Amino acid sequence: MGDLFCLNRFDGCGVESKLTKSPLWWMAGKRKVFKSSTSVPADIHRVWEFHSKPAALETLSPPDMKVTVGDKNFKVSEGVSLMIWMSPKGAFIRFPWVSLFTDVKEPFTFTDIQTLGPFAHWRHTHAFIASGDMTVIEDQIEYAVPGWFIGDWLIGALVARQLDETFRYRRERLLAHSW
C-alpha cells in the first residue's frame, strides 16, 4: 500500500492517492482559493439530500455551461467517482471532468477532487451547517489553472470571474428552490 499513496508536495493537502492528482498537476499555476456562502430556509438533511444527487449540479450550473452528469443514479459517497461533461462559458467544446468524492460526512460535508479535467488542481469542499431553521452552505474551492505563470496571466482572471458568476447563479437558484 506504500506505493498507492504519496506525499504531494505541490498541493499542500498532505497525503493523497496518486489517482487524485490531475494529469496537469506538474504545470500548475499559482494556487487560488474561492469561497462562497449561502443560507437557505431548509433543514440540513434536505439540503444534503439535494446536493448529494447529480440533478443538483445540473440545476445549479448556469445553462451556458451545458453541464451533463454521466450517472443519473449517482449519490455522493466516499471514494466514488463521477463523470461530468461541461463547457466553460463561451467555449464551443465540451470537456470531460471526473470528480472523486472524499471526506464524506453526511449530512455535514464532502469534497470533490478533479482527477480529469481542465484544471491543474481542483478541490471543492462543500460544508452544510445547521443554523436554526436555516442551513448555511459553504463552498471552498482550491484551484490552479495549467500553464504556470503564463496560464495565470492568460486565463486566471477569466476563471476567477467565471467562478464568481457561477456561484452568483447558484445562490439565486438555491434561494428560489422550493425546499
C-alpha positions as a Markdown table, in Angstrom:
| # | Residue | x | y | z |
|---|---|---|---|---|
| 1 | Met | 0.0 | 0.0 | 0.0 |
| 2 | Gly | 3.0 | 2.3 | 0.3 |
| 3 | Asp | 3.1 | 2.7 | -3.5 |
| 4 | Leu | -0.6 | 3.7 | -3.7 |
| 5 | Phe | -0.2 | 6.8 | -1.5 |
| 6 | Cys | 2.3 | 9.6 | -1.9 |
| 7 | Leu | 3.0 | 12.9 | -0.4 |
| 8 | Asn | 2.1 | 15.5 | -3.0 |
| 9 | Arg | 4.4 | 18.4 | -2.0 |
| 10 | Phe | 2.8 | 20.6 | -4.7 |
| 11 | Asp | -0.8 | 20.8 | -3.4 |
| 12 | Gly | -0.2 | 21.3 | 0.4 |
| 13 | Cys | -3.1 | 18.9 | 1.2 |
| 14 | Gly | -1.0 | 16.2 | 2.7 |
| 15 | Val | -1.2 | 12.6 | 1.8 |
| 16 | Glu | -3.3 | 11.8 | -1.2 |
| 17 | Ser | -3.8 | 8.9 | -3.6 |
| 18 | Lys | -1.9 | 9.3 | -6.9 |
| 19 | Leu | -5.3 | 8.9 | -8.5 |
| 20 | Thr | -6.5 | 12.3 | -7.0 |
| 21 | Lys | -3.8 | 14.3 | -8.9 |
| 22 | Ser | -4.8 | 15.9 | -12.2 |
| 23 | Pro | -2.6 | 14.9 | -15.1 |
| 24 | Leu | -1.8 | 18.6 | -15.3 |
| 25 | Trp | -0.6 | 19.0 | -11.7 |
| 26 | Trp | 3.1 | 19.4 | -12.7 |
| 27 | Met | 2.4 | 22.5 | -14.6 |
| 28 | Ala | 0.0 | 24.2 | -12.2 |
| 29 | Gly | -0.1 | 28.0 | -11.9 |
| 30 | Lys | -0.4 | 29.7 | -8.6 |
| 31 | Arg | -2.9 | 28.1 | -6.2 |
| 32 | Lys | -6.1 | 30.2 | -5.7 |
| 33 | Val | -8.9 | 29.9 | -3.2 |
| 34 | Phe | -12.6 | 30.8 | -3.9 |
| 35 | Lys | -15.2 | 30.9 | -1.2 |
| 36 | Ser | -18.9 | 31.2 | -1.2 |
| 37 | Ser | -21.6 | 31.1 | 1.5 |
| 38 | Thr | -25.4 | 30.9 | 1.1 |
| 39 | Ser | -28.1 | 30.5 | 3.7 |
| 40 | Val | -31.2 | 28.6 | 2.7 |
| 41 | Pro | -34.5 | 28.1 | 4.5 |
| 42 | Ala | -34.3 | 24.3 | 4.8 |
| 43 | Asp | -33.3 | 21.6 | 7.2 |
| 44 | Ile | -29.7 | 20.3 | 6.8 |
| 45 | His | -30.9 | 16.8 | 5.9 |
| 46 | Arg | -33.0 | 18.2 | 3.0 |
| 47 | Val | -30.1 | 20.3 | 1.8 |
| 48 | Trp | -27.7 | 17.3 | 2.0 |
| 49 | Glu | -30.2 | 15.1 | 0.1 |
| 50 | Phe | -30.4 | 17.7 | -2.7 |
| 51 | His | -26.7 | 18.3 | -3.0 |
| 52 | Ser | -25.8 | 14.6 | -2.9 |
| 53 | Lys | -27.6 | 13.8 | -6.2 |
| 54 | Pro | -26.5 | 14.7 | -9.8 |
| 55 | Ala | -29.5 | 16.8 | -10.5 |
| 56 | Ala | -28.1 | 19.4 | -8.1 |
| 57 | Leu | -25.1 | 20.0 | -10.3 |
| 58 | Glu | -27.1 | 20.3 | -13.4 |
| 59 | Thr | -29.7 | 22.6 | -11.7 |
| 60 | Leu | -27.1 | 24.8 | -10.0 |
| 61 | Ser | -24.9 | 25.3 | -13.1 |
| 62 | Pro | -25.6 | 28.2 | -15.5 |
| 63 | Pro | -27.2 | 26.9 | -18.7 |
| 64 | Asp | -24.4 | 28.2 | -20.9 |
| 65 | Met | -22.0 | 25.7 | -19.1 |
| 66 | Lys | -24.1 | 22.8 | -20.6 |
| 67 | Val | -23.3 | 20.5 | -17.6 |
| 68 | Thr | -24.3 | 16.9 | -18.0 |
| 69 | Val | -23.8 | 14.3 | -15.4 |
| 70 | Gly | -22.9 | 10.8 | -16.7 |
| 71 | Asp | -24.7 | 8.7 | -14.0 |
| 72 | Lys | -28.2 | 9.9 | -13.1 |
| 73 | Asn | -28.4 | 7.4 | -10.3 |
| 74 | Phe | -25.2 | 8.7 | -8.6 |
| 75 | Lys | -25.2 | 9.7 | -4.9 |
| 76 | Val | -22.3 | 11.2 | -3.1 |
| 77 | Ser | -20.4 | 8.6 | -1.2 |
| 78 | Glu | -16.8 | 8.0 | -0.1 |
| 79 | Gly | -14.3 | 7.0 | -2.8 |
| 80 | Val | -16.8 | 7.2 | -5.7 |
| 81 | Ser | -16.0 | 9.0 | -9.0 |
| 82 | Leu | -18.5 | 10.8 | -11.3 |
| 83 | Met | -18.1 | 11.7 | -14.9 |
| 84 | Ile | -19.3 | 15.2 | -15.9 |
| 85 | Trp | -19.3 | 16.9 | -19.2 |
| 86 | Met | -19.2 | 20.7 | -19.3 |
| 87 | Ser | -18.4 | 23.8 | -21.4 |
| 88 | Pro | -16.8 | 26.8 | -19.8 |
| 89 | Lys | -18.7 | 30.0 | -20.6 |
| 90 | Gly | -18.1 | 31.0 | -24.2 |
| 91 | Ala | -16.3 | 27.7 | -25.2 |
| 92 | Phe | -17.6 | 25.6 | -28.1 |
| 93 | Ile | -16.0 | 22.4 | -26.8 |
| 94 | Arg | -17.3 | 20.2 | -24.0 |
| 95 | Phe | -14.7 | 18.9 | -21.6 |
| 96 | Pro | -14.8 | 15.7 | -19.7 |
| 97 | Trp | -14.5 | 16.2 | -15.9 |
| 98 | Val | -14.1 | 13.3 | -13.4 |
| 99 | Ser | -14.6 | 14.1 | -9.7 |
| 100 | Leu | -13.5 | 11.8 | -6.9 |
| 101 | Phe | -15.6 | 12.2 | -3.7 |
| 102 | Thr | -13.7 | 12.1 | -0.4 |
| 103 | Asp | -14.1 | 13.3 | 3.2 |
| 104 | Val | -17.8 | 12.4 | 3.1 |
| 105 | Lys | -19.5 | 13.1 | 6.5 |
| 106 | Glu | -23.3 | 13.0 | 5.9 |
| 107 | Pro | -25.0 | 15.5 | 6.3 |
| 108 | Phe | -22.2 | 17.9 | 7.1 |
| 109 | Thr | -19.5 | 17.9 | 4.4 |
| 110 | Phe | -18.0 | 16.3 | 1.3 |
| 111 | Thr | -15.1 | 17.1 | -1.0 |
| 112 | Asp | -14.8 | 16.6 | -4.8 |
| 113 | Ile | -11.4 | 16.4 | -6.3 |
| 114 | Gln | -10.9 | 16.7 | -10.1 |
| 115 | Thr | -9.0 | 13.7 | -11.3 |
| 116 | Leu | -9.6 | 14.5 | -15.0 |
| 117 | Gly | -10.4 | 17.9 | -16.4 |
| 118 | Pro | -9.2 | 21.3 | -17.4 |
| 119 | Phe | -7.6 | 22.4 | -14.1 |
| 120 | Ala | -4.1 | 21.6 | -12.9 |
| 121 | His | -5.7 | 21.4 | -9.4 |
| 122 | Trp | -9.3 | 21.4 | -8.2 |
| 123 | Arg | -10.5 | 20.6 | -4.7 |
| 124 | His | -14.1 | 21.7 | -3.9 |
| 125 | Thr | -15.2 | 21.3 | -0.2 |
| 126 | His | -18.9 | 21.6 | 0.4 |
| 127 | Ala | -20.0 | 22.2 | 4.0 |
| 128 | Phe | -23.5 | 22.3 | 5.4 |
| 129 | Ile | -24.1 | 24.0 | 8.8 |
| 130 | Ala | -27.5 | 23.9 | 10.6 |
| 131 | Ser | -28.5 | 27.3 | 11.9 |
| 132 | Gly | -31.9 | 27.2 | 13.5 |
| 133 | Asp | -34.4 | 26.6 | 10.7 |
| 134 | Met | -31.8 | 27.5 | 8.1 |
| 135 | Thr | -28.8 | 25.7 | 6.6 |
| 136 | Val | -25.6 | 27.6 | 5.7 |
| 137 | Ile | -24.0 | 26.2 | 2.6 |
| 138 | Glu | -20.3 | 27.0 | 2.5 |
| 139 | Asp | -18.2 | 26.2 | -0.6 |
| 140 | Gln | -14.4 | 26.4 | -0.7 |
| 141 | Ile | -12.6 | 25.7 | -3.9 |
| 142 | Glu | -8.8 | 25.4 | -4.1 |
| 143 | Tyr | -7.8 | 25.6 | -7.8 |
| 144 | Ala | -4.9 | 26.2 | -10.2 |
| 145 | Val | -5.0 | 26.7 | -13.9 |
| 146 | Pro | -2.5 | 24.9 | -16.1 |
| 147 | Gly | 0.4 | 26.7 | -17.7 |
| 148 | Trp | 2.5 | 28.0 | -14.7 |
| 149 | Phe | 2.5 | 31.8 | -14.5 |
| 150 | Ile | 1.6 | 32.1 | -18.2 |
| 151 | Gly | -1.7 | 30.3 | -17.6 |
| 152 | Asp | -2.4 | 32.6 | -14.6 |
| 153 | Trp | -1.6 | 35.6 | -16.8 |
| 154 | Leu | -3.8 | 34.4 | -19.8 |
| 155 | Ile | -6.8 | 32.9 | -18.1 |
| 156 | Gly | -6.5 | 33.4 | -14.3 |
| 157 | Ala | -8.8 | 36.5 | -14.2 |
| 158 | Leu | -11.3 | 34.8 | -16.5 |
| 159 | Val | -11.5 | 31.7 | -14.3 |
| 160 | Ala | -12.0 | 33.8 | -11.2 |
| 161 | Arg | -14.8 | 35.8 | -12.9 |
| 162 | Gln | -16.5 | 32.6 | -14.1 |
| 163 | Leu | -16.4 | 31.2 | -10.6 |
| 164 | Asp | -17.9 | 34.3 | -9.2 |
| 165 | Glu | -20.7 | 34.3 | -11.9 |
| 166 | Thr | -21.3 | 30.6 | -11.4 |
| 167 | Phe | -21.8 | 30.9 | -7.7 |
| 168 | Arg | -23.9 | 34.0 | -8.0 |
| 169 | Tyr | -26.2 | 32.0 | -10.3 |
| 170 | Arg | -26.0 | 29.1 | -7.9 |
| 171 | Arg | -27.1 | 31.3 | -5.0 |
| 172 | Glu | -30.1 | 32.6 | -7.0 |
| 173 | Arg | -31.1 | 29.0 | -7.8 |
| 174 | Leu | -30.7 | 27.9 | -4.2 |
| 175 | Leu | -32.8 | 30.7 | -2.8 |
| 176 | Ala | -35.5 | 30.1 | -5.5 |
| 177 | His | -35.6 | 26.3 | -4.8 |
| 178 | Ser | -38.8 | 25.0 | -3.2 |
| 179 | Trp | -37.4 | 23.3 | -0.1 |
